[in-house]
Amino acid sequence: LKSQGVCGRQLPQLQRFVHLPIFSILPAVPMRCLAAWMMSAAWAKMHLALEADGEVHAVDPQPLSTRQVRLAQLESQAKSMIGTKLSPDAKSVISDILLPVIKDDIEAAISREFVSVQQQLTDLVDGLDVKTQQAVTSKAAADTSDNKLDTCRSNEKTALDQYETCEVDRAAKIVSDAQHCQTKRDAALRICAEKDAAADLSFSDLCAPTQCNLADGNMCNMEEFTKAVEGMNAIVKQKHDDYLEKIQQCNAADKVALDVCAAAEEFAASDSCKEEREQAQHQQVQCESDYGQAKVAICSFGSALQGKCVDLSEVRSLIAKIKASDRKDSLSESDRQHEWEAVQRLSCLLEALRDEGDLSQQAATTCAANRPYPHTFDYLDARIAQLTTTESFNCDETSVSFSGYWWSTGEKSSEFERVASSHTVSLEDGSTPFLVCSDDGAAGKELLGSAATVVASNKLGEIEASKHFEVSFVFNPKGTASGWHNLFHFTIGENVAKEGDRLPAVWVHSGSTRLHVRSSRQGSKNDGCDPEQLPPLNQDTTVLVRVADGEMNIFFNGNNVCKSTNYANPTVVTQPLLVYASDPWYPSAPATIAHLTYKPLP
């Protein structure tokens, strides 16, 4: 006030009247000084209060939320001056000081508050938009992975059923072949027995004379004997021919039996269902890989959904504060609108007072109604509504469906069952979002929890190495840097002296956010895969590195972004792995990582 020249010299005089009615002050103090004193006090934290009875009181500074009360008091004071004949000087004060202060300071302050709150809400909604898109993208990836798994399980069941059918048919054929072999052997034995029986001849009916008397003149009946011998000889010849035929039949039956039994033995000893078994095994391996990928995608979506719900909770909390009244802060839009209306009524009263116009309540209300509150959050309401549709997730979900089915499996195809299913979801930040994310030790060993900036030579601990493993983490690059910069490093002791020194390790490329992922294998201590996709700056990307089934696969938010098929023989070490984030051999990357987790795989 002292900087206001002549009015500053009136300050002691004003202070003497601080508890007197305002009409007592008017004659003693120039109107412009009183106005300046009132408005400066009212809007510089309201150190003075004008009561409805016209008295001025010194008070402690009040928060800005009492502005509406002050405006009501000023409006009451203006009404109390109804019927007062103002001097030209007083009218000039209204025109030159009070009304400009109301417009340039008070209305501007209300607008600034709105813009500030609007910016807070816009920033939150922008963040919600990013998290929503991440959740929607992750959900699509999870749907694709789960549908792929659903198809794979169906094929696995079919392949296993075909293998089981093959084994059943094989066992039946072995029994049938054995029976056929025995039948042929029995037939051969019977035919050969008949052959053996046909070899024996009996001549007991053939009787040659032992003596004769040639004097009888009948030549000792030799003619009859000769005929009998010839008849016997014919019989023997026929029997011999029959015997030779039976020898052939016996030999043929023996050969058939030998061939049939040899074929039966050969089939029984063969691996006739090898193709079906290998197909079933291949399908099982494929489905285990698809299951791992589906689980990663589903759990990545769960984490993305939880992140969205955190942001949505913040948005809803701020909206609740904006919609509330009497909050005693600058967030309440209702308070701000009422303040605006009070300011307009006060302006109308002052203008009417200056112009000696209509000072009725109705006139002031009508006047103020012609100056509506110029701000709105409606466009943000529409935007938030778009971000909380069923398709975009509204965080009221209790369960989520992906393919719509889940499989129970087993060693037999009859144990495979496809059931309609949805996954119960936990939206609490940091919790396990889905049950599938916690089974079979899915959580692994978490070496780093909440987001932390990587620091060179920061040793996190030691873990037992696994031939097959998954390493997952949340990566948020804060910038780029020249040269290789390390994120984390699992090693048996050195940088890259031997196999096992990178198992795995991850760097960031020079001048980029591209990841450089290395994991040793037999024959190479520095093999790996570098995704082409660049993680965005200042945003979380859930990364998973999986070495299993002869491959290295890298996933961003559940999407496979890099694959190497060089890992048929991963490195096997027996000593523990030292874990750094980051390592002592390279500068640390300008980034944060969170939830660094190591999970051994079968």
PyMOL commands that set and color helices and strands:
alter all, ss='L'
color gray80, all
select helices_A, chain A and resi 2-4+6-9+11-16+22-25+31-43+64-80+88-198+214-216+219-269+274-323+333-355+361-369+378-387+413-415+435-437+439-441
alter helices_A, ss='H'
color red, helices_A
select strands_A, chain A and resi 48-50+56-58+399-400+405-408+417-420+423-424+445-448+452-453+459-463+468-477+485-491+505-508+515-518+528-529+541-548+550-556+559-567+577-580+591-601
alter strands_A, ss='S'
color yellow, strands_A
deselect
rebuild
show_as cartoon
